[in-house]
């Protein structure tokens, strides 16, 4: 491959010296493609950036989507083209072809042999010399071209082929011109015509018309119309003939005007003008360093990234833009663009345009609204009219992305009204025209899969992202109705995630997972991919996806697996191998399929999960292995600039994971330096110091001289100009860019896993206070005493018979000071969670002459935490306090009144260590919390200063987690400078959520090295997130407490420094009720809604 590339580069540079970046471009990149396998499915388009037309040699038959295949060595025409995909063929095509000696119109018979070493293919210039000696050259304008044909023999003929469908030709002998039209188009109004005018510089010696169905020639005829009608001109013995060509969708007169305006007098001038335009554009992303091969690949990709969309507008006599509508068939003022499938290009090509071509992007945004008015629907894949091809409603992505990046040339209210129509209706064409399954998507939260809804899971994922874009635009422009509608639907991706398999899966109309399920199966509910490819299509909420997968470790392991599992092909619903499958397998990267769009963003997702260095490595691998500047240049279909835009952006060092936000996620730049010259006159420079094929890892970064840790760069930072300086190295810097603030945008913030926000209900707290009227005969002394007369605090809570039952710690007056009185546990009930309706007259758990006497007397039973099993067994974990050593004890009950004490939960060497404060693991089951297991065992967090953990088979005998040397394993510890700088004491039962295990805990603020915003020694409530699969792994914790002492009764009593000590948590009527002790003296409650 490298030898082939060098031969091509030497040939090109040797022939065309001094043409700067244009010399690096090979327009034949990706042309060695066929139906079964695509290296790009491109053709060597000679065109200006986003020109209305392109021009290309034609090796394939008329009507064939593969118009130029590198392995074919004959050319049958040089055609005007608009084709954006081999799979949709072309429209508005006609071709010219030079012949010598005799007229041959049959396209197969006239085809002339050539060799690639006699071919030059560049953006602004194409040349080929046939084996028969005829030479063809052409250079483009936006709506035309300048041809030069050189003939070695005495006879010179040029054939015009009308391609397919209706055409008309008129030969003007005196004017040395051919005019006419073609209307070959699949998706266009009935009155669509491509009018052309061709002016030659030599007189006609003979001429005639012909048609390409039966190849009938009509010599001397000057006019003809019909299917496949063309013309031919005999120039006698002219050695060289030039032809100037232009076309118009509006009128013959406009074609003539355009030709006069655009095509230069001399061929060299047209060529030079084209090269000047391309060099200016390519030079706006100037690279320094790197190899010649890397430069060629980069500039060839940059060329491809600037071909589509095609301009569909023209300029009238006054120079004002106007166009024939490919949707309504009428003439309109303004700008129009076509030939683009947004499912491909919303990801990278349009975000690249917002950087390089913001003015054009502004025109494009308004043109989308104009197209919607004329068509009744937003374009999804225009060619030139709407095809409805592929899936999703991604016009809203383009609009939201433009608006968030300051390109505000359109009416957002009109845009949202149109998108709302799109999202709540189904159009007449294809699965991207409106929404198939929109009713079910709205009502059920997903599109059900059946044999009639192939691709339904992909629809759901794409719709959810599009709804995020609608939400973004509505939120930015203060349109609450649309904001509310789309905010409800943008999380619908969650409805297809199956935690058992770890994949996005199909559901049927009854809500059942569709079986059998194999993540390797292509098709069925997935469009052009399988579950390994589509599971990641949550561009707007990667953190939400991380949470669904059980945390960062599981998430990154899953990405790793995409590359490590075999590249097995299972045709699934397709029933046969399609080219995307063979392309995936050919590059031997497991199930990673760069050859198709759904997975383009995947490797950048490591940045969201604390492993940005893996993004850096994979991006460089993909660029090196899957891209080059030759005919085998791409890993799959180039797709109107998307495949190239991925490379261009990635080579610059960043990529647009989520269009509709102003962020680009950082990867690993390819070159030591790239200077991006912007339309506003500023420049953004990416410097990669020490960059090399080995030094792919970012060691440190600065932005405009200031240290920069973020894994993303904003659009504003780029457009303001400046320097992003990266220092590269051969080993990952695993400490850079791993903080929550460094991660790119997600709808779900990294802290959104937390329960709450909790608020104190007005007028109800404290809900339990000391009571000196109750009496209890103490079994240890025989005395009648006021068992709850001094303090009532630190409550546990659980549901029973539809009521909230609160177990609270009560102290008598037998001693002085915290912990020096005897504690017992009382029982209170509440029917609404806010008001206590009943309290037990005597304690339900207390020191007695029983098996726990030595552990509980005379300090008592303290600080209970209670939870229930699915079979209705209640477990209380409490502190047994004998005034010497606090020990965690357990007791079981069926009624919360009669308890069977089990003694200390730790046995053997750990029985006599100080232990307290246990938070057993629970999960939500039928609307309430029940005790849960992990890997077949019960699990609890426990500890006062540090957070430890333990496991059990029976709820009352527990084994602590230890280090290899037998010490207790610390899972979480105090943090200097934070509210939890002295203690991290476990709170109520821990809760399994979709994001992970949430542990609510009590943080104590150190007097010496705590958070100065809070009183020294204050107890405040925090939350921490642990991994669902590995509950010993801490994923995150809140930096600020979510509940702090603020009420008078929370800062007076036994503990005047202030205490909110959380121990009880229940889910009741879809709300969280959190019960806590106030200054070791009273009980209060805080309430929060449960997040869906």
PyMOL commands that set and color helices and strands:
alter all, ss='L'
color gray80, all
select helices_A, chain A and resi 2-15+20-24+86-88+107-110+252-262+267-282+292-304+342-345+349-356+358-375+395-404+412-423+438-444+456-476+480-489+492-496+531-534+542-548+552-564+572-574+579-586+597-599+602-609+612-626+642-652+715-719+740-742+750-753+853-856+908-910+1048-1050
alter helices_A, ss='H'
color red, helices_A
select strands_A, chain A and resi 54-58+74-75+77-81+95-100+112-122+125-130+135-140+144-150+156-161+166-172+177-182+194-200+206-211+216-219+223-227+229-234+240-248+285-288+310-311+314-315+321-324+331-333+337-338+340-341+381-382+497-498+503-504+654-655+663-666+673-677+683-689+697-703+706-707+712-714+722-729+776-777+784-785+791-800+803-811+823-830+836-839+860-868+874-881+886-893+900-904+918-925+928-931+933-934+937-942+948-952+958-960+983-986+990-992+997-1004+1019-1026+1034-1037+1060-1068+1071-1078+1082-1089
alter strands_A, ss='S'
color yellow, strands_A
deselect
rebuild
show_as cartoon
